[in-house]
């Protein structure tokens, strides 16, 4: 069973540890990311997730095992919801767990969504196209922006 568990401030260090694997995976697409002198990647700034009511960090668990995370920004007024970062560890990739977690997020935060991937991250683009298409019955749009990012947009209320 896949569960989303809200990350508490006191568990920030666990999230940072998990994010090291995420950042490592990302270096395939952004080679300019390098290790710091301490042998770790620069920590992701999670400040907004502890002070802003529309920033939501989640652990993704398979039963009781930590297998990933999702960082969500819920929309304010007309702004869409957005998945800022999303990760399933390699051991569980391709088993459908990410799709289940994403669909849970779409249900928790109904309304308009915008999901963005960097230009060279073709696996993420394929994952989000497939997941969104199945969730919406193919009712979504896709575009690229000036930074060559791929963006899917949809509304869970349609």
Phi and psi restraints in degrees (value plus and minus 20) as a CYANA .aco file:
   2 UNK   PHI    -116.0   -76.0
   2 UNK   PSI     109.2   149.2
   3 UNK   PHI    -147.5  -107.5
   3 UNK   PSI     121.6   161.6
   4 UNK   PHI    -118.2   -78.2
   4 UNK   PSI     108.7   148.7
   5 UNK   PHI    -144.3  -104.3
   5 UNK   PSI     101.1   141.1
   6 UNK   PHI     -79.2   -39.2
   6 UNK   PSI     111.5   151.5
   7 UNK   PHI    -100.6   -60.6
   7 UNK   PSI     107.2   147.2
   8 UNK   PHI    -111.0   -71.0
   8 UNK   PSI     134.8   174.8
   9 UNK   PHI     -72.6   -32.6
   9 UNK   PSI     -58.7   -18.7
  10 UNK   PHI     -89.4   -49.4
  10 UNK   PSI     -32.2     7.8
  11 UNK   PHI    -122.8   -82.8
  11 UNK   PSI      -6.8    33.2
  12 UNK   PHI     -76.1   -36.1
  12 UNK   PSI     -59.6   -19.6
  13 UNK   PHI     -82.8   -42.8
  13 UNK   PSI     -57.0   -17.0
  14 UNK   PHI     -83.5   -43.5
  14 UNK   PSI     -63.6   -23.6
  15 UNK   PHI     -82.6   -42.6
  15 UNK   PSI     -63.1   -23.1
  16 UNK   PHI     -80.2   -40.2
  16 UNK   PSI     -61.1   -21.1
  17 UNK   PHI     -80.5   -40.5
  17 UNK   PSI     -66.8   -26.8
  18 UNK   PHI     -83.9   -43.9
  18 UNK   PSI     -56.3   -16.3
  19 UNK   PHI     -86.5   -46.5
  19 UNK   PSI     -42.2    -2.2
  20 UNK   PHI     -80.3   -40.3
  20 UNK   PSI     -58.9   -18.9
  21 UNK   PHI     -87.2   -47.2
  21 UNK   PSI     -60.7   -20.7
  22 UNK   PHI     -81.2   -41.2
  22 UNK   PSI     -68.9   -28.9
  23 UNK   PHI     -83.0   -43.0
  23 UNK   PSI     -61.4   -21.4
  24 UNK   PHI     -75.8   -35.8
  24 UNK   PSI     -67.8   -27.8
  25 UNK   PHI     -80.4   -40.4
  25 UNK   PSI     -55.5   -15.5
  26 UNK   PHI     -89.9   -49.9
  26 UNK   PSI     -42.0    -2.0
  27 UNK   PHI     -83.8   -43.8
  27 UNK   PSI     -38.0     2.0
  28 UNK   PHI     -83.6   -43.6
  28 UNK   PSI     -51.0   -11.0
  29 UNK   PHI    -121.5   -81.5
  29 UNK   PSI     -44.8    -4.8
  30 UNK   PHI    -149.9  -109.9
  30 UNK   PSI      60.9   100.9
  31 UNK   PHI     -83.0   -43.0
  31 UNK   PSI     -33.5     6.5
  32 UNK   PHI     -91.1   -51.1
  32 UNK   PSI     -33.9     6.1
  33 UNK   PHI     -94.4   -54.4
  33 UNK   PSI     104.1   144.1
  34 UNK   PHI    -150.5  -110.5
  34 UNK   PSI     141.0   181.0
  35 UNK   PHI     -89.6   -49.6
  35 UNK   PSI     126.9   166.9
  36 UNK   PHI     -98.3   -58.3
  36 UNK   PSI     153.2   193.2
  37 UNK   PHI     -81.1   -41.1
  37 UNK   PSI     -44.2    -4.2
  38 UNK   PHI    -104.7   -64.7
  38 UNK   PSI     -17.1    22.9
  39 UNK   PHI      65.7   105.7
  39 UNK   PSI     -13.0    27.0
  40 UNK   PHI    -136.7   -96.7
  40 UNK   PSI     140.4   180.4
  41 UNK   PHI     -99.9   -59.9
  41 UNK   PSI     132.3   172.3
  42 UNK   PHI     -76.2   -36.2
  42 UNK   PSI     111.0   151.0
  43 UNK   PHI     -83.4   -43.4
  43 UNK   PSI     124.6   164.6
  44 UNK   PHI     -89.5   -49.5
  44 UNK   PSI     117.2   157.2
  45 UNK   PHI     -97.3   -57.3
  45 UNK   PSI      88.3   128.3
  46 UNK   PHI    -119.4   -79.4
  46 UNK   PSI     -12.0    28.0
  47 UNK   PHI     -69.0   -29.0
  47 UNK   PSI     -68.0   -28.0
  48 UNK   PHI     -78.4   -38.4
  48 UNK   PSI     -49.5    -9.5
  49 UNK   PHI     -92.6   -52.6
  49 UNK   PSI     -35.4     4.6
  50 UNK   PHI    -123.6   -83.6
  50 UNK   PSI     -32.8     7.2
  51 UNK   PHI    -138.1   -98.1
  51 UNK   PSI     -44.1    -4.1
  52 UNK   PHI    -118.0   -78.0
  52 UNK   PSI     110.3   150.3
  53 UNK   PHI     -89.9   -49.9
  53 UNK   PSI     -33.6     6.4
  54 UNK   PHI    -127.2   -87.2
  54 UNK   PSI       1.4    41.4
  55 UNK   PHI    -134.5   -94.5
  55 UNK   PSI     104.7   144.7
  56 UNK   PHI    -149.9  -109.9
  56 UNK   PSI      89.9   129.9
  57 UNK   PHI    -113.3   -73.3
  57 UNK   PSI     115.2   155.2
  58 UNK   PHI    -149.8  -109.8
  58 UNK   PSI     119.7   159.7
  59 UNK   PHI    -105.1   -65.1
  59 UNK   PSI     126.3   166.3
  60 UNK   PHI    -127.1   -87.1
  60 UNK   PSI     103.5   143.5
  61 UNK   PHI    -142.2  -102.2
  61 UNK   PSI     123.3   163.3
  62 UNK   PHI    -127.2   -87.2
  62 UNK   PSI      89.2   129.2
  63 UNK   PHI      36.2    76.2
  63 UNK   PSI    -136.8   -96.8
  64 UNK   PHI    -123.0   -83.0
  64 UNK   PSI     -19.8    20.2
  65 UNK   PHI    -109.3   -69.3
  65 UNK   PSI     110.9   150.9
  66 UNK   PHI     -90.6   -50.6
  66 UNK   PSI     101.6   141.6
  67 UNK   PHI    -145.7  -105.7
  67 UNK   PSI     -23.0    17.0
  68 UNK   PHI     154.0   194.0
  68 UNK   PSI    -188.8  -148.8
  69 UNK   PHI    -173.8  -133.8
  69 UNK   PSI     142.9   182.9
  70 UNK   PHI    -160.8  -120.8
  70 UNK   PSI     115.3   155.3
  71 UNK   PHI    -134.0   -94.0
  71 UNK   PSI      98.3   138.3
  72 UNK   PHI    -138.2   -98.2
  72 UNK   PSI     120.4   160.4
  73 UNK   PHI    -133.7   -93.7
  73 UNK   PSI      95.5   135.5
  74 UNK   PHI    -100.3   -60.3
  74 UNK   PSI     122.6   162.6
  75 UNK   PHI     -90.2   -50.2
  75 UNK   PSI     130.0   170.0
  76 UNK   PHI    -131.9   -91.9
  76 UNK   PSI     108.8   148.8
  77 UNK   PHI      34.9    74.9
  77 UNK   PSI    -133.0   -93.0
  78 UNK   PHI    -110.6   -70.6
  78 UNK   PSI     -24.1    15.9
  79 UNK   PHI     -91.1   -51.1
  79 UNK   PSI     122.1   162.1
  80 UNK   PHI     -98.1   -58.1
  80 UNK   PSI     138.9   178.9
  81 UNK   PHI     -89.0   -49.0
  81 UNK   PSI     134.2   174.2
  82 UNK   PHI    -167.2  -127.2
  82 UNK   PSI     119.1   159.1
  83 UNK   PHI    -112.7   -72.7
  83 UNK   PSI      91.5   131.5
  84 UNK   PHI     -97.5   -57.5
  84 UNK   PSI     -62.0   -22.0
  85 UNK   PHI    -167.1  -127.1
  85 UNK   PSI     126.8   166.8
  86 UNK   PHI    -172.5  -132.5
  86 UNK   PSI     112.7   152.7
  87 UNK   PHI    -172.7  -132.7
  87 UNK   PSI     115.1   155.1
  88 UNK   PHI    -141.2  -101.2
  88 UNK   PSI     109.7   149.7
  89 UNK   PHI     -81.9   -41.9
  89 UNK   PSI     131.0   171.0
  90 UNK   PHI     -72.9   -32.9
  90 UNK   PSI     -58.5   -18.5
  91 UNK   PHI     -74.2   -34.2
  91 UNK   PSI     -50.8   -10.8
  92 UNK   PHI    -131.0   -91.0
  92 UNK   PSI     -17.7    22.3
  93 UNK   PHI     -84.2   -44.2
  93 UNK   PSI     123.9   163.9
  94 UNK   PHI      58.8    98.8
  94 UNK   PSI     -10.2    29.8
  95 UNK   PHI    -126.1   -86.1
  95 UNK   PSI     -13.4    26.6
  96 UNK   PHI      69.7   109.7
  96 UNK   PSI     -23.4    16.6
  97 UNK   PHI     -88.2   -48.2
  97 UNK   PSI     -57.7   -17.7
  98 UNK   PHI     -83.5   -43.5
  98 UNK   PSI     -61.1   -21.1
  99 UNK   PHI     -82.0   -42.0
  99 UNK   PSI     -62.5   -22.5
 100 UNK   PHI     -82.7   -42.7
 100 UNK   PSI     -66.2   -26.2
 101 UNK   PHI     -82.7   -42.7
 101 UNK   PSI     -63.7   -23.7
 102 UNK   PHI     -81.8   -41.8
 102 UNK   PSI     -63.9   -23.9
 103 UNK   PHI     -83.3   -43.3
 103 UNK   PSI     -55.5   -15.5
 104 UNK   PHI     -83.8   -43.8
 104 UNK   PSI     -61.0   -21.0
 105 UNK   PHI     -83.7   -43.7
 105 UNK   PSI     -62.3   -22.3
 106 UNK   PHI     -81.3   -41.3
 106 UNK   PSI     -52.0   -12.0
 107 UNK   PHI     -98.4   -58.4
 107 UNK   PSI     -60.1   -20.1
 108 UNK   PHI     -84.3   -44.3
 108 UNK   PSI     -57.4   -17.4
 109 UNK   PHI    -138.2   -98.2
 109 UNK   PSI      58.6    98.6
 110 UNK   PHI     -89.3   -49.3
 110 UNK   PSI     138.6   178.6
 111 UNK   PHI      97.2   137.2
 111 UNK   PSI    -173.3  -133.3
 112 UNK   PHI     -94.9   -54.9
 112 UNK   PSI     123.8   163.8
 113 UNK   PHI    -152.7  -112.7
 113 UNK   PSI     129.3   169.3
 114 UNK   PHI    -159.5  -119.5
 114 UNK   PSI     101.7   141.7
 115 UNK   PHI    -143.4  -103.4
 115 UNK   PSI     110.6   150.6
 116 UNK   PHI    -140.6  -100.6
 116 UNK   PSI     120.2   160.2
 117 UNK   PHI    -149.2  -109.2
 117 UNK   PSI     129.1   169.1
 118 UNK   PHI     -90.5   -50.5
 118 UNK   PSI     137.3   177.3
 119 UNK   PHI     -72.3   -32.3
 119 UNK   PSI     -64.5   -24.5
 120 UNK   PHI    -110.5   -70.5
 120 UNK   PSI     -21.0    19.0
 121 UNK   PHI    -109.1   -69.1
 121 UNK   PSI      52.1    92.1
 122 UNK   PHI     -82.8   -42.8
 122 UNK   PSI     -57.5   -17.5
 123 UNK   PHI     -80.6   -40.6
 123 UNK   PSI     -61.2   -21.2
 124 UNK   PHI     -85.9   -45.9
 124 UNK   PSI     -60.0   -20.0
 125 UNK   PHI     -81.1   -41.1
 125 UNK   PSI     -65.3   -25.3
 126 UNK   PHI     -83.7   -43.7
 126 UNK   PSI     -62.5   -22.5
 127 UNK   PHI     -79.2   -39.2
 127 UNK   PSI     -70.6   -30.6
 128 UNK   PHI     -89.0   -49.0
 128 UNK   PSI     -59.3   -19.3
 129 UNK   PHI     -78.3   -38.3
 129 UNK   PSI     -68.1   -28.1
 130 UNK   PHI     -84.7   -44.7
 130 UNK   PSI     -67.0   -27.0
 131 UNK   PHI     -84.2   -44.2
 131 UNK   PSI     -67.5   -27.5
 132 UNK   PHI     -86.2   -46.2
 132 UNK   PSI     -63.0   -23.0
 133 UNK   PHI     -79.2   -39.2
 133 UNK   PSI     -64.5   -24.5
 134 UNK   PHI     -86.7   -46.7
 134 UNK   PSI     -59.0   -19.0
 135 UNK   PHI     -89.0   -49.0
 135 UNK   PSI     -58.2   -18.2
 136 UNK   PHI    -120.3   -80.3
 136 UNK   PSI     -20.2    19.8
 137 UNK   PHI      47.0    87.0
 137 UNK   PSI      10.5    50.5
 138 UNK   PHI      65.6   105.6
 138 UNK   PSI     -14.9    25.1
 139 UNK   PHI    -112.2   -72.2
 139 UNK   PSI      58.1    98.1
 140 UNK   PHI    -171.9  -131.9
 140 UNK   PSI     143.0   183.0
 141 UNK   PHI    -138.6   -98.6
 141 UNK   PSI     138.4   178.4
 142 UNK   PHI    -157.1  -117.1
 142 UNK   PSI     121.3   161.3
 143 UNK   PHI    -169.2  -129.2
 143 UNK   PSI     149.4   189.4
 144 UNK   PHI    -135.1   -95.1
 144 UNK   PSI     129.3   169.3
 145 UNK   PHI    -125.8   -85.8
 145 UNK   PSI    -195.3  -155.3
 146 UNK   PHI     -84.0   -44.0
 146 UNK   PSI     -41.2    -1.2
 147 UNK   PHI    -113.5   -73.5
 147 UNK   PSI      -8.1    31.9
 148 UNK   PHI      44.2    84.2
 148 UNK   PSI       4.5    44.5
 149 UNK   PHI    -103.1   -63.1
 149 UNK   PSI     128.4   168.4
 150 UNK   PHI    -114.2   -74.2
 150 UNK   PSI     112.6   152.6
 151 UNK   PHI    -150.5  -110.5
 151 UNK   PSI     105.5   145.5
 152 UNK   PHI    -122.7   -82.7
 152 UNK   PSI     119.4   159.4
 153 UNK   PHI    -150.5  -110.5
 153 UNK   PSI     118.8   158.8
 154 UNK   PHI    -180.3  -140.3
 154 UNK   PSI     151.0   191.0
 155 UNK   PHI    -152.3  -112.3
 155 UNK   PSI     102.1   142.1
 156 UNK   PHI     -92.7   -52.7
 156 UNK   PSI     -33.8     6.2
 157 UNK   PHI    -108.3   -68.3
 157 UNK   PSI     -21.3    18.7
